[in-house]
Amino acid sequence: MGKSYEQFRVIGLGIDPIHVGTGGQRLGRVDLSIVRDPVTRVPKIPGSSLAGVCRTYAAMALNRYPMCAGQGQPEQTGHGGHCGGRDCPICTVFGFARGTGGGFAGLAAFSDAHVLLFPVATRKGPLWVTSPSVLRLIGCQINDSLESALYQKEGGQPLNLGWLLLEVKQHNGWQEKVKQLFCDKDLREYVGQNLGLLRDDLFTHVVNSNLEVRTSVSINPETGAAEEGALFSYEALPRATVLMWEVVCKNPQHFRIGGQEVCAQVNSKPMSAPAEVFEVVKKAHDYLEHLGIGGMGTRGMGRLWVIHSSSASSSQASTAASVEASQPAPGDSTGSHGGT
C-alpha cells in the first residue's frame, strides 16, 4: 500500500498585502487586527483559512463548485451540500460531514502559514529578514547565540529597519538554503542578495513595527461625503512577504468511506497515493494567485503567489544544515559575533 502519509512544503509570496483578520478585535490604534501566533506574536494565516480557501478553489478547478465547496450544509429540502462520494476528489481530500454514518475527516491536513521572510524598508531598498526559529521550519539550524544586530552575508555600516538602526555583522551559510526555495531565477537572485538574519525576539519586534496599516471610511450615498464616525483602520502583512505552510497528505488506500475504498481520480488517474492527494490541493494554487486569500480583496489585498511546492522529506534533505558564524577576516571589526 505504500507509506501512510507524506508531508509537502508550500512557499507563497504575497503579491498584495494580506489581511486575515481576527473578527474585529482591536489592537492599539488598529481597529481590525490580523491573526497572530499566540507564542511568537508574529502574524500568520491559520491552517483552517488555508484549507477552506483551497477547498473552494480546488472545487472550482474540478467543476465541483459550489456543491462540494464551503461548509456543505444541505438545504432544508435536503438538497445541496457536499456530495460525500468516495469518488469525489474534493470531498475525499478535504472531508465532509453528512450521512447517517457520519462524515469523513479528509485526506489532507493543513498547517498554519508562517512568515518565512519579512520585507522591511531600508535606506538601501527592501530587505527580507528572518530568524533562527523561522529557519528551523525549513531544516536550517543556526547554532550561534545572536546579538541585537542585523546579520548579513557581509558586515558593513549600521542599517535602518524602518525606524530601528542596527549594527550589521557577518553571518554566512544559511542564505543559500533560503535561495533554494525560489524557483524563479530573477526572484531568487534579487531576494538572495537582500537577506538579513535577526534574533528571534528582535524579529518579532521588527515584523510588528512594519506591518501595513491602512485607514478607510464609509461614504454616505446621499451626500457623497464621509460618514461621520465611520473611520476605521486595518493592518496587513505587506506585499512581498514570504509565507510557508505544510500539507500532510494521507494514503487513500488506508481509508474507507461507507466501508468502501476511495476511488476518486485526479488528472485522469486513480488517487492511490499521498502525492495524488496533493495534486488535488495544488489545483487551488493558480486561483490563490488571482482570487487571493483573506479579507479586503476589493481594496487591493489578498493575492498570494505559490512559488514553491514539493515533498518536505526531499526538500528537507537538501536544505538540512548546521550553520555557524563565519570567521572574521583579519582586521575586519564587523565580522563574526562570537558564536560557537
Protein Blocks (a to p, Z undefined) as FASTA:
>chain_A
ZZfbdcdddddddfbdcdddehhpaehjbfbdcdddfklopacddfklmmmmmmmmmmmm
nopafklgcjlpacfkopgcjekiakbmklmmnopaedjkbpaebjadcdddddfbdcdd
dfkbpcddddfklmmmnopacfbdcddddddfbdcddddehjaccdddddehjlmmmmmm
pmblklmmmmmmmcccddfklmmmmmmmmcccdddddddfklopacehiaccdddddehi
acddddddddfklpceehiacfbdeehiacfbfklmmmmmmmmmmmmmmnogcehklnop
aiacdfbdcdfklmmmmmgccdddddddehiaklcehiZZ
